Amino acid sequence: MKRRNFLYGMGAGAAVIAFGGAVKVLDGEGVDHLRPPGGQDEERFKALCLRCDKCRTVCPEDCVSVASIEDGLLNARLPKLDFHQGKCTFCDQCIEACPTGALEAFDPQIDKIGIAQVDPERCIAYVSGSCDRCNVCEYEAIVFDEMKRPSVIEEKCNGCGACTEACTANVFLSFDGDRRRAIEVVRA
């Protein structure tokens, strides 16, 4: 093999690796945002959403926010849910406001935004045994064991975020700069 061919091959390999990194940056690979009700089919949602911000402006609970460039260039300005601001009451205002149909009909008894997960290392009930703030679930998806530690019944959880909104783990525990609370909703 000639030196020139070897260098061309190395350059081509580096370009392929750089392209893969660029795709990750553009698409925000590894970032799984929760979408407003009816936007759970991610590919369909991305294809139809105009980033018009109407779903955010009509949300009475202020739980709809927008993704930033850090979430990937292709995700920037797409609506996402932030349950640190409020919970989703499934009022359908975001679905009605969507001009393109990117948000489809959503039944909170059947459909799921995501599923709540408890982080025992952050949860005050696990650390000190003295918290039941997340006991606000209308769907009875949060249960407590004999030591009053919460767990989630996945079949009942639709990802409304009421438990995340109510969680005070970062208020009472030493704040480490991380926004995660002891109970967070993740994509199903």
Phi, psi and chi 1 to 4 in degrees:
 res  aa     phi    psi   chi1   chi2   chi3   chi4
   1 MET       -  132.8  176.1 -176.2  -87.1      -
   2 LYS   -77.9  153.8  -68.4 -174.6  178.8 -179.1
   3 ARG   -59.5  -41.3 -176.6  175.8 -178.5 -169.6
   4 ARG   -62.2  -44.7 -179.6  179.9  -63.9 -166.4
   5 ASN   -63.2  -40.5  -70.6  -17.7      -      -
   6 PHE   -60.2  -45.4  176.2   75.2      -      -
   7 LEU   -65.6  -39.4  -68.6  174.9      -      -
   8 TYR   -61.9  -43.6  -76.7  141.1      -      -
   9 GLY   -62.4  -42.0      -      -      -      -
  10 MET   -64.5  -41.7  -67.6  -60.9  -71.4      -
  11 GLY   -64.2  -41.0      -      -      -      -
  12 ALA   -65.4  -41.4      -      -      -      -
  13 GLY   -62.1  -42.4      -      -      -      -
  14 ALA   -64.4  -37.6      -      -      -      -
  15 ALA   -65.3  -40.1      -      -      -      -
  16 VAL   -64.2  -44.2  166.2      -      -      -
  17 ILE   -63.5  -43.2  -69.1  169.5      -      -
  18 ALA   -63.4  -39.1      -      -      -      -
  19 PHE   -63.2  -42.6  177.9   73.5      -      -
  20 GLY   -60.8  -40.9      -      -      -      -
  21 GLY   -65.6  -37.8      -      -      -      -
  22 ALA   -65.9  -38.0      -      -      -      -
  23 VAL   -63.5  -41.6  167.6      -      -      -
  24 LYS   -61.8  -42.1  -73.3 -179.1 -178.8 -179.3
  25 VAL   -66.7  -43.4  168.3      -      -      -
  26 LEU   -64.5  -44.6  -77.0  172.4      -      -
  27 ASP   -92.2   -9.5 -165.6   31.9      -      -
  28 GLY    67.5   42.2      -      -      -      -
  29 GLU   -54.2  137.6 -171.7  174.3  -59.1      -
  30 GLY    91.8   -6.8      -      -      -      -
  31 VAL  -100.6  117.2  177.1      -      -      -
  32 ASP  -114.5   93.7  -85.1  -22.3      -      -
  33 HIS   -81.5  148.2  -68.8  -60.6      -      -
  34 LEU   -84.6  128.8  -62.7  170.7      -      -
  35 ARG   -97.7  158.2  -59.1  -61.1 -179.6 -165.8
  36 PRO   -57.5  159.5  -23.9   33.6      -      -
  37 PRO   -51.2  132.8  -24.1   32.4      -      -
  38 GLY    91.8   -4.8      -      -      -      -
  39 GLY  -108.9   27.7      -      -      -      -
  40 GLN   -78.3  -19.7  -78.5   53.6   60.9      -
  41 ASP   -81.5   94.3 -179.7  -10.6      -      -
  42 GLU   -56.5  -46.0 -173.9   74.2    8.8      -
  43 GLU   -65.1  -44.7  -65.0  -53.7  -45.6      -
  44 ARG   -62.6  -44.4 -179.4 -176.7 -179.1  -74.8
  45 PHE   -60.7  -47.2  177.8   74.8      -      -
  46 LYS   -63.7  -35.2  -76.7 -177.7  174.5  179.8
  47 ALA   -70.1  -32.7      -      -      -      -
  48 LEU   -99.2  -24.3  -67.5  174.7      -      -
  49 CYS   -69.6  129.3 -179.5      -      -      -
  50 LEU   -91.0   -5.7  -63.3  173.6      -      -
  51 ARG    62.3   38.6  -63.3  167.7  166.9   85.7
  52 CYS   -79.9  -16.1   66.8      -      -      -
  53 ASP    77.0    8.4 -149.3   24.8      -      -
  54 LYS   -67.3  -37.5  -71.0 -177.3  179.7 -179.3
  55 CYS   -63.8  -36.8   55.4      -      -      -
  56 ARG   -69.7  -41.5 -174.2 -171.1   62.7   78.6
  57 THR   -71.1  -26.4   57.9      -      -      -
  58 VAL   -92.4   -8.2  -59.8      -      -      -
  59 CYS   -68.7  115.0  179.9      -      -      -
  60 PRO   -71.6  -17.9   25.3  -31.6      -      -
  61 GLU   -97.9   -5.1  -60.5  -66.9  -29.5      -
  62 ASP    58.7   31.1  -69.1  -32.4      -      -
  63 CYS   -92.6   -7.8   65.3      -      -      -
  64 VAL   -93.4  125.7  179.3      -      -      -
  65 SER  -128.3 -170.8   65.5      -      -      -
  66 VAL  -123.0  146.8  -67.7      -      -      -
  67 ALA   -72.0  151.0      -      -      -      -
  68 SER  -106.1  179.0   64.2      -      -      -
  69 ILE   -61.5  -31.6  -68.6  176.6      -      -
  70 GLU   -61.6  -20.9  -70.8   87.0   24.5      -
  71 ASP   -85.5    5.0  -61.3  -44.1      -      -
  72 GLY   108.2  137.9      -      -      -      -
  73 LEU   -59.5  -37.5  -68.3  173.4      -      -
  74 LEU   -73.8  -19.0  -62.1  177.2      -      -
  75 ASN   -92.5  -14.9  -73.4  -42.3      -      -
  76 ALA   -54.2  133.7      -      -      -      -
  77 ARG    72.9    2.2  -58.8  -75.7  -48.1  148.8
  78 LEU   -75.1  142.6  -81.9  173.1      -      -
  79 PRO   -66.7  142.6    1.9    0.1      -      -
  80 LYS  -142.9  161.4   65.8  178.6 -174.5  174.8
  81 LEU   -95.5  138.5  -65.0  175.9      -      -
  82 ASP  -129.6   99.4 -178.8   -1.8      -      -
  83 PHE   -78.9    2.6  -64.5  129.7      -      -
  84 HIS   -76.5  -18.9  -65.1 -147.9      -      -
  85 GLN   -91.5  -33.5  -54.4  -62.7  -39.3      -
  86 GLY   179.7  174.6      -      -      -      -
  87 LYS  -105.3  164.0   64.0 -176.3  179.0 -149.7
  88 CYS   -91.6  125.6 -176.7      -      -      -
  89 THR   -99.4    4.0   57.7      -      -      -
  90 PHE    56.3   44.7  -54.9  107.3      -      -
  91 CYS   -77.0  -12.2   65.5      -      -      -
  92 ASP    71.7    4.4  -70.1  -20.3      -      -
  93 GLN   -64.2  -36.3  -70.9 -173.5   32.2      -
  94 CYS   -67.4  -38.3   56.0      -      -      -
  95 ILE   -66.5  -42.9  -65.0  169.6      -      -
  96 GLU   -67.5  -32.1  -67.4  167.7   10.2      -
  97 ALA   -79.2  -18.6      -      -      -      -
  98 CYS   -70.1  116.9 -178.0      -      -      -
  99 PRO   -77.7  -14.2   28.3  -33.7      -      -
 100 THR  -108.9   -8.4   64.1      -      -      -
 101 GLY    81.2   17.0      -      -      -      -
 102 ALA   -63.7  -26.2      -      -      -      -
 103 LEU  -104.8  114.3  -60.0  176.1      -      -
 104 GLU   -90.6  172.2  -58.7  176.3  -73.4      -
 105 ALA   -55.6  144.3      -      -      -      -
 106 PHE  -138.8  127.1 -171.2   89.7      -      -
 107 ASP  -112.2  108.6 -179.0   -6.5      -      -
 108 PRO   -65.1  -12.3   20.0  -27.7      -      -
 109 GLN   -81.0  -21.4  -59.6  -62.1  -30.9      -
 110 ILE  -117.2  -48.7  -60.6  168.2      -      -
 111 ASP   -82.2  160.0  -59.0  -40.1      -      -
 112 LYS  -131.1  133.0  -64.9  179.6 -178.4  -69.1
 113 ILE   -74.5  -40.9  -68.6  173.6      -      -
 114 GLY  -176.8 -164.0      -      -      -      -
 115 ILE  -134.8  134.8  -61.1 -165.5      -      -
 116 ALA   -72.4  142.9      -      -      -      -
 117 GLN  -132.4  135.8  -68.8 -177.3  -16.2      -
 118 VAL   -92.8  133.6  177.1      -      -      -
 119 ASP  -102.8  102.5 -178.6   -9.3      -      -
 120 PRO   -59.8  -25.9  -18.4   27.2      -      -
 121 GLU   -73.6  -21.1  -67.3 -179.1   12.1      -
 122 ARG  -105.7  -19.6  -61.4 -178.3   79.5   78.8
 123 CYS   -74.0  125.6 -179.6      -      -      -
 124 ILE   -61.7  -36.6  -64.3  169.9      -      -
 125 ALA   -63.2  -34.9      -      -      -      -
 126 TYR   -77.9  -37.2  -81.1   84.6      -      -
 127 VAL   -75.6  -47.0  174.4      -      -      -
 128 SER  -123.7   -8.8   68.2      -      -      -
 129 GLY    74.0   25.5      -      -      -      -
 130 SER  -134.2   40.2   63.2      -      -      -
 131 CYS  -144.1  138.7 -177.3      -      -      -
 132 ASP  -139.5   28.5   65.2   -9.5      -      -
 133 ARG   -59.9  -30.1  -64.5  -79.1  -51.1 -143.7
 134 CYS   -78.5    2.4   60.5      -      -      -
 135 ASN   -80.5   55.2 -165.4   13.7      -      -
 136 VAL  -122.4    8.6  -65.7      -      -      -
 137 CYS   -73.3  120.6 -177.2      -      -      -
 138 GLU   -69.5  -22.2  -62.6  177.0   28.5      -
 139 TYR   -96.7    6.8  -57.9   94.3      -      -
 140 GLU    54.8   39.8  -61.4  175.3   -3.0      -
 141 ALA   -90.6  -12.2      -      -      -      -
 142 ILE  -102.6  125.3  -53.0  -94.5      -      -
 143 VAL  -125.8  157.8  -66.4      -      -      -
 144 PHE  -119.6  140.9  -68.7   85.6      -      -
 145 ASP   -82.6 -175.3   65.0   13.2      -      -
 146 GLU   -64.3  -18.1   62.0  -80.2  -12.8      -
 147 MET   -98.0   12.0  -63.3  177.7   69.1      -
 148 LYS    63.5   36.2  -59.3 -155.9 -174.7  -90.6
 149 ARG  -101.8  134.3  -63.6  178.0  -58.3 -166.1
 150 PRO   -79.3  152.2   30.2  -35.2      -      -
 151 SER  -145.5  164.4   61.5      -      -      -
 152 VAL  -112.8  132.0  177.7      -      -      -
 153 ILE   -88.8  102.7  -58.3  171.2      -      -
 154 GLU   -58.5  -34.8  -68.1 -173.3    8.8      -
 155 GLU   -64.8  -29.2  -64.1   78.1   28.6      -
 156 LYS   -91.9  -21.8  -69.1 -175.0  175.5 -175.3
 157 CYS   -78.1  129.7  179.9      -      -      -
 158 ASN  -112.5    2.4   58.9   17.1      -      -
 159 GLY    82.5   31.2      -      -      -      -
 160 CYS   -68.3  -24.4   70.8      -      -      -
 161 GLY    86.0    4.7      -      -      -      -
 162 ALA   -60.4  -37.4      -      -      -      -
 163 CYS   -68.1  -39.3   53.0      -      -      -
 164 THR   -66.5  -43.5  -59.0      -      -      -
 165 GLU   -60.1  -39.5  179.0 -170.4   27.7      -
 166 ALA   -78.9  -21.4      -      -      -      -
 167 CYS   -63.9  133.0  179.7      -      -      -
 168 THR  -114.3   20.8   56.3      -      -      -
 169 ALA   -55.2  -42.1      -      -      -      -
 170 ASN   -78.0  -10.5  -81.2  -15.8      -      -
 171 VAL   -85.8  -47.1  175.7      -      -      -
 172 PHE   -87.1  -33.6  -67.0  124.0      -      -
 173 LEU   -85.1  164.5  -66.4  175.7      -      -
 174 SER   -64.0  126.5   60.2      -      -      -
 175 PHE   -74.5  125.1 -175.9   73.8      -      -
 176 ASP  -105.7   12.1   60.7    4.9      -      -
 177 GLY    89.3   -7.6      -      -      -      -
 178 ASP   -90.2  137.7 -168.7   -9.6      -      -
 179 ARG   -81.5  -12.4  -72.9 -164.9   72.8 -133.7
 180 ARG   -63.1  141.3  -72.7  179.2  -58.2  124.2
 181 ARG  -102.0  177.2  -63.8 -167.6  178.4  164.4
 182 ALA   -71.4  -20.6      -      -      -      -
 183 ILE  -132.4  120.6 -172.7  164.0      -      -
 184 GLU  -129.9  149.0  -69.3  -80.1  -11.8      -
 185 VAL   -91.9  129.6  178.7      -      -      -
 186 VAL  -119.4  159.6  -63.7      -      -      -
 187 ARG   -59.9  139.9  -75.6 -179.4   65.0  122.9
 188 ALA   -78.7      -      -      -      -      -
